[in-house]
Amino acid sequence: MFVDRAVITIRSGKGGAGAVSFRREPYVPDGGPDGGDGGRGGDVVFVADRGLRTLMDFRYKRRYAAQDGQDGAGRKRFGKSGENLVIKVPPGTVILDEESRLVIRDLVCDGDSVVAAKGGQGGKGNVNFKTSVRQAPNFAETGGFATERKVLLELKLIADVGLIGFPNVGKSTLLSAATSANPKIGNYHFTTTTPNLGVVELYDTSFVMADIPGLIEGAHAGAGLGADFLKHIERTKVLIHVVDVSGTEGRDPAQDLRAINAELESHTVNLLCKPQLVAANKIDLTGEAGEEYLAFKREAEALGFAVFPVSAAARLGVPALMNAAAGELARVESERDAEEEIPRVHFDVGRPEDDPHYRDVEIVMDGPVYVLSGSQLLKIFNSTNFNDMGSVRYLYKHIEKCGAADRLRSMGLRDGDTIRMYDFEFIWYDE
């Protein structure tokens, strides 16, 4: 089953907590703190693997989580870092943040990778909080937060040459005639419902050709299957526009050519700028001297397209068309800088601690109570031992350093007023 779109939830590992520990060895008076740091949480990493061709596996598993970091321990023993979670996807997969729809990374080539969710930093053990004044800190830092987000995976087929055109014009038959591929072929519309790939072998070169299904008028706006498969044309370097020149279904081949090109131009990425060859298919029904073919050829050439008479079913004219496609492909590749196609990272996947607003403290009023919240504040709050004055004083110092205490005073905070942080309320007194 060919699946080219999936939404999954990924979660990085949270950092391990630092340890609160003191040396308890005989003959070591005043041993002091020796709590080790917690381990770093694992990252979630996407890697392009050329052995994959579809996103089908993501239909059955929707949640992926990296390993958490281990907590620190006494004797300054550090916790083990969590293992990274590596998720393999086919080359050509675009990783987007599902909420903002911003691109995290476009994994074009085999081996391309990106960290989509960074693990939390390990928390510091109490040995890090020893000072000349605070000789026996009875608190440690909790680990950094895990990052959880939904990501949208979109597979855009990677092919050198793409076959486009209305349904039932012979694209699949042409793919079968030019390659060893065995696509489903039938005399009805939308026989092909998923892209098919084949390799065209010539004398000293080869290229990958794809049959792109489902294009009709209005495809860019969602008609037919075109909205799902126009994106696959973005990857192709050369297009072969297959047209039923015989008009056996009562359509005008010149009008078909214009209609499909209008859809290419209306796509979110203008696809009409790609080199395009026109395959006048079913020439065996009209003959190269037939008026229908000659009229179509005149009009197509007036639009700037090279026309190749072929009969995919009878395998007439196919080698000449493939040679022309190979030549056009060589010209395009010699002019093209592949790096230009790889979009830069648009979405910040940094750890929460990397956010410039991580240390900000938000203050709101709940009646007479001052309510404080913030990412860094929550981490320190979770690390606070409220039975230890040194630990509580460390929390207070953070409120002072980040400027929240001055803002509270400017809002009218006085000694004896109530402050709430998460599930804890206390009475404020300036030291």
C-alpha positions in Angstrom: 0.0 0.0 0.0 1.4 3.4 -1.0 0.9 5.9 1.8 2.3 9.4 1.4 0.9 11.3 4.4 0.9 10.6 8.1 0.5 12.5 11.4 2.3 11.1 14.4 3.1 12.2 17.9 6.7 12.3 19.0 8.1 12.8 22.5 11.7 13.3 23.5 13.1 11.9 26.7 13.0 14.1 29.9 16.2 14.7 31.7 17.0 12.7 34.8 16.8 14.5 38.2 19.9 15.4 40.1 20.5 13.5 43.4 20.5 14.8 47.0 23.2 12.9 48.8 25.9 13.3 51.4 29.0 11.4 52.1 28.4 8.9 54.9 31.8 7.3 55.1 33.5 6.6 58.4 36.5 8.7 59.3 35.4 11.4 56.8 34.0 14.2 59.0 31.8 16.8 57.3 31.8 14.8 54.1 29.5 17.3 52.4 27.2 16.8 49.4 28.0 14.3 46.7 24.8 14.0 44.6 25.5 13.4 40.9 23.7 15.0 37.9 20.9 13.4 36.0 21.3 12.1 32.5 20.2 13.9 29.4 16.9 12.8 27.8 17.1 11.2 24.3 16.3 13.1 21.1 13.8 12.0 18.4 15.7 11.8 15.1 14.3 11.3 11.6 16.6 9.7 9.1 16.0 9.1 5.3 16.5 5.5 4.3 16.5 4.5 0.6 15.2 1.1 1.6 11.8 2.6 2.3 9.2 3.6 -0.3 6.1 4.5 1.7 4.8 5.9 5.0 2.6 2.9 5.6 4.1 1.9 8.9 3.0 5.1 10.5 -0.7 4.2 9.9 -0.3 1.5 12.6 1.8 3.2 15.1 1.1 6.8 15.9 3.2 7.5 19.1 6.9 7.5 19.4 9.0 8.3 22.5 12.7 8.5 23.2 14.2 7.2 26.4 14.3 9.3 29.5 17.6 10.2 31.2 18.3 8.3 34.4 18.5 10.1 37.8 21.8 10.9 39.4 23.1 9.1 42.4 25.4 9.5 45.4 29.1 9.5 45.2 28.8 12.0 42.3 27.5 9.3 40.0 25.9 10.7 36.9 22.7 9.3 35.5 22.9 7.5 32.1 21.7 9.6 29.2 18.6 8.3 27.4 19.1 6.7 24.0 18.0 8.7 21.0 15.0 7.3 19.1 15.8 7.0 15.3 12.8 7.0 13.0 13.4 5.9 9.4 11.4 7.5 6.6 11.7 7.3 2.8 13.9 9.9 1.0 11.7 12.7 -0.2 9.8 13.0 3.2 9.1 16.5 4.4 8.8 16.8 8.2 6.5 19.6 9.3 5.2 20.8 12.7 1.5 19.8 12.6 0.2 22.8 14.5 2.0 25.6 12.6 2.6 23.6 9.3 6.1 25.0 9.3 8.9 22.9 7.7 11.3 21.3 10.2 13.3 19.6 7.5 13.1 18.2 3.9 14.9 14.9 3.9 15.8 14.6 0.2 18.7 12.3 0.0 19.5 8.9 1.6 21.1 9.5 5.0 19.7 13.0 5.5 18.6 13.4 9.2 17.1 16.0 11.5 16.5 16.2 15.3 12.7 16.9 15.5 12.5 16.9 19.3 15.4 17.5 21.7 15.6 15.7 25.0 15.6 17.6 28.3 18.9 18.4 30.0 19.9 16.4 33.1 19.2 18.1 36.5 22.1 19.2 38.6 22.9 17.2 41.8 23.2 19.0 45.2 27.0 19.0 44.9 26.5 21.9 42.4 24.7 24.1 44.9 27.4 24.0 47.6 28.8 27.5 48.4 30.9 29.0 51.2 27.6 30.0 52.9 25.5 27.0 52.0 27.7 24.0 53.0 25.0 21.3 53.0 22.4 22.0 50.3 19.5 19.7 50.8 18.0 20.1 47.3 18.8 19.3 43.7 17.5 20.2 40.3 14.9 18.2 38.5 15.5 17.1 34.9 14.6 19.2 31.9 11.2 18.8 30.4 10.5 16.4 27.5 9.3 17.9 24.3 6.1 16.5 22.8 4.6 17.6 19.4 2.6 16.3 16.5 4.5 16.1 13.2 3.1 15.8 9.7 5.0 13.5 7.4 4.5 14.2 3.7 6.2 12.0 1.1 6.9 13.7 -2.2 8.0 11.1 -4.7 11.5 11.4 -6.0 11.7 10.7 -9.7 13.8 12.2 -12.6 10.9 12.2 -15.1 7.2 12.4 -14.4 4.3 11.3 -16.6 1.4 13.6 -16.4 -1.9 13.9 -18.2 -5.6 13.2 -18.0 -6.9 9.8 -16.8 -6.9 7.0 -19.4 -4.6 8.6 -21.9 -2.0 5.8 -21.6 0.5 6.9 -18.9 0.6 3.5 -17.2 1.0 1.8 -20.6 3.9 4.1 -21.5 5.6 3.4 -18.2 5.2 -0.3 -18.8 6.5 0.0 -22.3 9.6 2.0 -21.3 10.5 0.2 -18.1 10.1 -3.2 -16.3 7.3 -1.8 -14.1 4.0 -3.6 -14.1 1.4 -1.0 -13.2 -2.3 -1.8 -13.3 -3.7 -1.0 -16.7 -7.4 -0.7 -17.6 -9.7 1.0 -20.1 -11.4 3.2 -17.5 -10.7 6.4 -15.6 -8.5 6.4 -12.4 -7.2 2.9 -13.1 -4.1 4.2 -11.4 -4.7 5.5 -7.9 -1.2 5.6 -6.6 2.1 6.7 -8.2 4.1 4.0 -9.9 7.9 4.0 -10.5 10.0 2.4 -13.1 13.7 2.7 -14.2 14.3 3.5 -17.9 17.5 1.8 -19.0 19.3 3.4 -22.0 22.7 2.6 -23.5 25.0 4.4 -21.0 22.5 6.0 -18.6 19.3 5.4 -16.7 16.7 7.4 -14.9 13.6 6.9 -12.7 10.2 7.6 -14.3 7.0 8.0 -12.3 3.4 7.7 -13.5 1.5 10.5 -11.6 -2.2 9.7 -11.5 -5.4 11.7 -10.9 -4.9 15.0 -12.7 -8.1 16.6 -14.0 -9.4 20.1 -14.3 -9.7 21.7 -10.8 -7.0 19.3 -9.4 -5.2 22.1 -7.6 -8.4 22.9 -5.8 -9.1 19.3 -4.7 -11.0 17.8 -7.7 -10.3 14.1 -8.4 -7.1 12.7 -7.0 -5.0 15.6 -8.2 -4.7 17.5 -4.9 -3.1 14.4 -3.4 -0.6 13.9 -6.2 0.3 17.3 -7.6 2.9 17.5 -4.8 4.8 14.5 -6.3 5.5 16.5 -9.5 7.5 19.0 -7.4 10.4 16.5 -7.2 10.5 15.6 -10.9 13.1 17.4 -13.1 11.5 16.7 -16.5 7.8 16.2 -17.3 6.4 14.1 -20.2 2.8 15.3 -20.9 0.9 12.3 -22.3 -2.1 13.3 -24.5 -4.6 11.1 -26.3 -4.1 12.6 -29.8 -6.8 10.3 -31.2 -9.6 11.9 -29.2 -11.3 8.6 -28.8 -13.1 9.8 -25.6 -14.5 12.8 -27.4 -12.0 15.3 -25.9 -9.9 17.9 -27.7 -6.2 16.9 -27.2 -5.1 20.6 -27.5 -7.6 21.6 -24.9 -6.4 18.7 -22.6 -2.9 20.0 -22.9 -3.9 23.5 -21.9 -6.1 22.3 -19.1 -3.4 20.2 -17.4 -0.8 23.0 -17.8 -3.2 25.4 -16.1 -3.4 23.0 -13.1 0.4 22.9 -13.0 0.6 26.7 -13.0 -2.1 27.0 -10.3 -0.4 24.6 -7.8 1.1 26.2 -4.7 4.5 25.7 -6.4 4.4 26.7 -10.1 5.1 23.5 -11.9 4.7 24.9 -15.4 8.3 26.1 -15.3 9.7 22.5 -15.4 10.9 21.3 -18.8 8.1 19.5 -20.6 8.0 17.1 -23.5 4.6 16.2 -25.1 3.9 12.6 -26.0 1.1 12.4 -28.6 -0.1 8.9 -27.7 -2.3 6.5 -29.7 -0.7 7.7 -32.9 -1.5 4.3 -34.4 -5.2 5.3 -34.5 -4.6 8.5 -36.4 -1.3 8.1 -38.3 1.4 10.8 -38.3 -0.1 12.2 -41.5 -3.6 12.4 -39.9 -5.2 15.8 -39.7 -6.0 15.4 -35.9 -2.3 14.8 -35.1 -1.0 17.6 -37.4 -3.4 20.1 -36.0 -2.4 19.2 -32.4 1.3 19.3 -33.2 1.0 22.8 -34.7 -0.8 24.1 -31.6 1.6 22.4 -29.1 4.7 23.6 -30.9 3.2 27.1 -30.9 3.1 26.9 -27.1 6.8 26.0 -27.2 6.6 22.2 -26.6 8.4 19.5 -28.5 6.0 16.8 -29.7 6.8 13.1 -30.0 4.3 10.8 -31.8 4.1 7.5 -29.9 1.9 4.5 -29.4 2.6 3.1 -26.0 0.4 0.0 -26.6 2.3 -0.8 -29.9 5.6 0.4 -28.4 6.0 2.8 -31.4 8.2 6.0 -30.9 8.9 5.1 -27.2 12.8 4.9 -27.6 12.9 8.3 -29.3 10.9 9.8 -26.5 13.0 8.3 -23.8 16.2 9.4 -25.5 14.8 13.0 -25.7 13.9 12.8 -22.0 17.4 11.6 -21.1 18.9 14.5 -23.0 16.6 17.0 -21.3 17.4 15.5 -18.0 21.2 15.8 -18.5 20.8 19.4 -19.5 18.7 20.2 -16.4 21.1 18.4 -14.1 24.1 20.3 -15.5 22.4 23.6 -14.8 20.9 22.8 -11.4 22.3 23.3 -7.9 20.7 20.5 -5.9 21.3 22.5 -2.6 18.8 25.1 -3.8 16.0 22.6 -3.4 16.6 21.8 0.2 14.7 24.4 2.3 16.3 25.7 5.4 14.9 24.8 8.8 11.9 27.1 9.5 10.7 25.6 12.8 12.7 25.8 16.0 13.1 22.4 17.6 15.3 23.6 20.4 14.9 22.4 24.0 12.5 24.5 26.2 15.6 25.8 28.0 16.8 27.4 24.7 13.6 29.5 24.4 14.5 33.2 25.2 11.2 33.4 27.2 12.0 30.2 29.2 13.0 32.3 32.3 10.0 34.7 32.0 7.6 34.6 34.9 3.9 35.4 34.2 1.9 37.1 37.0 -1.9 37.2 37.1 -4.3 38.1 39.8 -6.9 35.6 41.2 -8.8 37.9 43.5 -6.3 39.0 46.1 -3.9 36.2 45.3 -0.9 36.8 43.1 -0.4 33.7 40.8 3.0 33.0 39.3 3.9 30.6 36.5 6.7 30.0 34.0 8.8 27.2 32.5 12.0 27.9 34.5 9.9 28.7 37.6 8.1 25.3 37.3 11.5 23.5 37.1 12.9 25.2 40.2 9.5 24.8 42.0 9.6 21.1 41.3 13.2 21.0 42.7 12.4 22.9 45.9 12.5 21.1 49.3 10.0 23.2 51.2 11.3 21.6 54.5 14.7 23.2 53.9 15.1 26.9 54.2 18.1 26.9 51.9 16.1 25.4 49.1 13.2 27.8 49.6 15.7 30.7 49.6 17.0 29.5 46.3 13.4 29.7 44.8 13.1 33.2 46.2 16.4 34.2 44.7 15.1 33.1 41.3 12.0 35.3 41.7 14.3 38.2 42.6 16.8 37.7 39.7 14.3 37.4 36.9 12.6 40.7 38.0 9.3 39.1 39.1 9.7 40.4 42.7 10.0 44.0 41.5 7.0 43.5 39.2 5.0 42.1 42.2 5.9 45.1 44.3 4.9 47.5 41.5 1.5 45.6 41.3 1.0 46.4 45.0 2.4 43.3 46.7 2.9 43.9 50.5 4.2 41.8 53.3 1.5 39.3 54.4 -0.1 39.0 50.9 -0.6 35.6 49.4 1.3 34.2 46.4 0.4 31.0 44.6 2.8 28.9 42.6 1.0 25.8 41.1 -0.4 23.8 44.0 1.4 25.8 46.8 0.4 29.0 48.5 2.6 31.0 50.9 2.7 34.4 52.6 5.1 36.9 51.2 7.7 38.6 53.4 10.6 40.6 52.0 13.8 39.4 53.5 
